Amino acid sequence: MNLVDRFLQYVKYDTQSDELTNLWPSTPGQMIFAQYLETELKQLGLTDISLDDNGYLMATLEANTDKPVPTIGFIAHLDTSPDLSGHHVSPRIITNYSGGDIVLNADNNTILSPREFPELDHYHGQDLIVTDGTTLLGADDKAGIAEIISAVDYLIQHPEIKHGKIRIAFNPDEEIGQGAHKFDVEKFGCDWAYTMDGGEIGELEFENFNAAVAKITFTGRNVHPGYAKHKMINSMRVANQFMGMLPRWETPEHTEAYEGFYHLVGIHGEVEKTVVTYIIRDHDRDRFERRKKELEHLVRKFNNEFPNSTEIEIKDQYYNMREKIEPVMHIIDVAEQAMRNVGVTPHVVPIRGGTDGAQLSFKGLPCPNIFAGGLNFHGRYEFIPIQSMEKAQQVIVEIIKLVAKQ
């Protein structure tokens, strides 16, 4: 199979993750897909192929040179987002896109339009893989998997290209923040690696948010409303007062680039008890810590006004990998040079989110993120230009060649 054939085959597998199952991998479809990939890797002739009970698939392309060369890895994730169905994905290819609206589904009037998605105008004359308007596409991150396997296949078909030992890995449950939790870095055995999990062509990322989740519980007192004066404490009203005291403009819908935020992701309440959940994000570690302290300060204020009414639990989720990448910036230099060598302009951007690479970097495996080429992830408007996928495959090959030369 070629690159596009692989991708179209991979998106047939329903691999949505689910944070509520408490299983590993969280859904059976991910293991079924991993088993299919395991068979494909065996057919290609890779070695050291292993698929563990948690759904982590690893394999090796052996070195074809005696020259000492660092062992590098390429990683992508098996799962797709829980945000929209990945069942019965039915992609189609728009060849030589000439601009204008793309009708994804006439029955439900789902239209991919440059008016809402102006990035479409960047891809005139290219071939776009789109959804049928009822599911996501799955380019996040089945495009990354297809690009990695196709790059390895290319190297096997071109033994004149000398390279060191290459490791590849596909892990479950990235979309629910668990992809790196059981990743065996020592077993993977690389000097460094790259996740192929970025977006638009040219993206290169080695900074991400510091992240935490805060659960704030408000305890009230319920009294018959006809006799409640000076007695009732309505926990929902207390929670509403609390939420109104956070900075109005420091929310996802008002921030960009390196600006952090508080994001309200859940409210569940009755008079006697209300639970509010926030995620806290900031690229700067000091500002991140101050955001957590601000929430704790507000909790103390509310307990002064409403004694013993408010509790907070904060859990850190991941940290900005920049501090782990800066000591080994040559791995970014290699990726940038590889992009330029294949005609791609590098676009170094901060990730306004997380990545498996962040957690892996803190586990001892420096792991920046490279574009896979898709856009509008996690929804029915997701699409990917075939030419971007081809460039991503070429970047992988070029990184491998540069590392072997250096």
N, C-alpha and C positions, 0 to 999 in steps of 0.2 A: 504493500500500500504506500501511496505517497502521503504527503503531509495533510492535504485536504481530506483524502479518503479516511485517514486515521481519525481526524477530528470528527467527521460526520459519523463514523462508527462509534466513537467514544460517547458522543452526546446522547446516544440511544439508551445509555445506562442511567437509570434514575438513582442518583447518589446524594440526594438532599440529606444534610445532617439534621439532627434533632437533639437539642440540649436537654430535653425532658426525659430521655430514655434511661439515662445513667448506664448506658452500655458503651463498649469500646470495640470496634467503631460504633458510633451511635445508631447507625442504621445498617441493615443487612446488605443493601444495594452497593455500599462502598466495598464490602468484602468481595461481592460477586464481580465487581469491576476490577478489583485488584487481582483476582484470580485470572481474569481474562488477560490482563496486562502481563502477569507472570508467565503465562503460556506464550505470549508474543515475544517476550524477552528471551525465553528459551529458544524459540525458533530463530531469533536473530543471532544466537550463539554467544550471548553474554554469559559471564561466569559469576560465581558467588551470589547467585540469586536466592533471596530469602524473603518469605512472607510470613510474618509472625501472627499470633492469634489476635493482636490488636489492630491489624490492618496496615502495618508498615511494610512496604515493599522496597527492597534495595537490590542493586545489581552492579556489576563491574564490567567496564570495557577495559581489557588489559592493555598495558602500555605496549607499543610496538617499537620502542627505542630503548637502548641501553643507557642513554644519557640520564643522569639524575634530574627528575622533573617533579615538582610538587604535585601531590594528589589533590585534584579539585572535584567538586561535586555540583550537581544540578538537581533542584528539588521542585516539585509541584504537588498540589493537593488533589485528592480524589473527590472530595465532596463539593456539592453546589449549595447555594444559599437556601435556608429555610424560608426566605421571604416570598418566594413564588414557586409554584410546582415545577419540578423537573421531570415529570412523568409524561411519556409519549411526546418528547421534544421532536418537532417536525420542521427542521430548518430548510431554507431554500437559498439559492445563490442568485443575487442580482448582479448580472454581468455588466461590466462597463457602465457603472452608475453615472447617469448624466445630470443628476441634480433633481430637486423637487421632492414631492412626497412619495413615500413608499407605503402602499396599502398592505399592512401585515395581515389584517383580517377584516374582510368586508362585512361579515355578519355582525361583528360587534363594533364596527367602525374604529378599529385600532389602526392608527396611522403614525408611521415614523416620519416626522417632518423636520426639515431644517429650521423651521420657525421655533420649535421647542428644543431642538437638538442641533444647534448651528455647527457643531463639529462635523456633521455630515458633509458640509461644503469643503472639508479638507480632502475628501476622497473621491472627487469627480474622476471618472475614467478608471476607477478600480472596481474590483469584484467584491461584493459585500455578502457575507453570510448573515441572514436575519432569521427571526423567529416567525411562527405563524400567528403571533399575537395572543396566544393563550398560555404560554409557558415562558420561562427564561430560556436562554440559549445554552449556557453551560461553558462559555469560553473561559470563565473564571471557575476552574482553572484547567479545563480539559484542553484548552489551547496550549497551555504550558506543557502539559504531558505530551501532546502530539509533537510539539516543537523539540522537546528533549529527545524523544525516541527517534524522531526523524533525523535529528542531528547525529545521533549515535549510528543509526543505520547508514547515513552518508559516509561517516568515517570508516565504517566496515567495508563499504563499497569502494573506498579510496584509500587503500593501505599505503599509498605513497605519501600521505599526510602523516607525519610523525607526531606522536603525542605520548604523554605520560598516562598513568593510570587514571581513569575517569570513573567516578561513582555517581550513580543516579538513585534517587529515592522519591517515592510517592507516598504521602501520608494522609490519613483520614482527618476529618473534623476541624479543618482550619477555620471554617466559617463560624464555628461556635467557640473559637478561641482555645481549642484543645489540641491543635495539630502537632505542636512541639512537645507536649507534656511527656509523652512516652517515646519520643524519638531518641534512639540510642546513638549519641554522638560518637562515643568511643568505637562502637561497631562500624559506624559509617566510615570513620578513619580518614578524614580529609584535612588538608591544611586550611582550606576555606571552601566556601560554596556560594552559589547564587540561587535564589528562588526565582523561578520564571512565573511571576504572579502579578506583574504590574499591568498598567492599562495601556494607554495610547503609545504608539510607536515612538521610540526615543527615550521613554521614561527610564530613569535610573535613580534609585532611592536608597539612601542609607540613613535616613532620619525618620523617626515615627513618633507618635504621641507617647508620653508617659500616661499610663491609664490606671484608673481605679474605679470601683463601684461603691456607692454609698447607699445604705438602706437606713432610712430614718423612720422611727416608729413613734407615733403620737398617741398617747393614752388619754382618753376623755372620761367624762362621767355623765351617764344618761339619767335624766330625771323626766317625769311627765312634763311635756312642754307647757302645760297650763300652769305649772307650779315650779318652773325652772329658774326663776330669777335668783341670781347669786348662788345657784347650786350647780346648774348644768355646765359642763365643759364639753363643747362639741369638737371632737378631735379633727374633723374635717375642716372646720373653720380655723383651728390652730395651724393645721398643715398649710392651708391657703395663705395665712398670714406669713408663715415661714417662707414659702416659695416666692412671695412677693418681695422679700427682702434681699434676694439674690440679684446680682447685676442684670438688668434687663437686656443689655446688648451682648452679654457674654453667653450666647447660645449658638448652636450650630447654624441656625438660619441667618445669623448676623456676623459670622466670622469666616475667615479664609486664611490661607498660607500658614503662618506660624502662630496665629491667634488661637488661644485655648478657649475652653468653654465648660459650662455646666449643662448637662443635657438631661432633662426630665424624661425618663423612659417608662415610668409606671406609677400609677396611683390606684390604691385599693382602700376604700374607707367606709366606715359607718360612724355613728356618733361616738361610740366608745373606743374605737381603734382605727387608725389610718396609717398605712405604710406607703411611704414615698421612696422611689428609687431614682437615683441620679447616677450617670456616669460622668467622671471628671477626666478632662483631657488637657494636656499642655505639652508642647515640645520642650520647654525649659524646665529643668528639674526643680529649680528653686520656686518658680511660679506654681508648679504642680503641687509642691509641698504646702505652699501658702493657700492654695485653693482648698486643700483638705483641712487646714487649720481654720479657715474662714467658716466652713460648715460646722466644725466643732465649737467655734466661738458662738455661732448663732444658737446652737443647741444649749449652751450654757445660759445664754440670755433668755431663752424660752423657759428653761427650768427655773430661772429666777421669777419670771412672771407667772408661770403655771408649774408649781413645784412637782417634781418627779413625773413630768408629763412627756418628756422627749428623750429618746435614746438614739444613738447613732452607731452604726457598724460600717467601717470602711475597710475594703480589701483592695490592695494593689493587684493589678492584673498583668501589666508588663511595663517595660521601661524603654526609653529611647536608645536604640542600638548605636547611635552616633558615637557614644563614648567607647564602644567596643570596636568600632570601625576605624576611628581616627588613628590609632597606633599602626594600622595596616592599610593605609590609604592606597598603597600600590594596587590593591585588588580593585579599587574604583578606577584607577588609572588604566588598568588593563581593559576593563569593561568599556570605558569611554573610547579608548583607542580601537577596540574591536568594532564598536558602532561606526566610528568614522571610516574604518577600512572597508566597510560594506555599504557605505553611502547613507548612513543614518546620523542625523545630528543629535548628540546626547542632550537630554533635557533633565538636569538634576533637580528633583523636586522633593519636598518633604511629604511623607505619607500622612494624610489626615485620617489616621486609623492605625491598625496594628498589622502585623505580619508574622508568620512563623519565623521569618529570619531574625526578628527582634529577640524572640525567646531563645532561638538557637545560638545567637551571638552571645547571650548571657550564659549559655551552657558551654561556651568554649569553642563554638564554631562560627567564626565571622561569616556573615551571610547577608549581603545586600540584595536588593530586589531589582529585577530587570523586566522590562515590558514584555507582555505576552501578546498585546495588540488589540484587545477587546475594549469596547466602550459600553457605557450604560449597564454595568453589571447589576445582577440581582433582580432584573425585571423583564417585562415583555418587550421592551424597546432595546434590549441588548443586541449588539451586532459586532462583527469583526471583519475587517478587510483582509482578504486572503494575502495580499501583498505584505501586510504587516506581519502576518504569521511567518511568511517566507523570510522576511528580514530577521525576525527573532531566531529562527533556525540558523541562519547564516551567522548571527552574532555568537551563538553558542559555539559553532565550529571555529570561528575566528578567535574567540577567547582561548580555546584549547590550543590552537596553533601558536598564539602569542606566548602562552605560558611555556610551551615546549621550546620555543626559540630562546626565551629569556633564561 
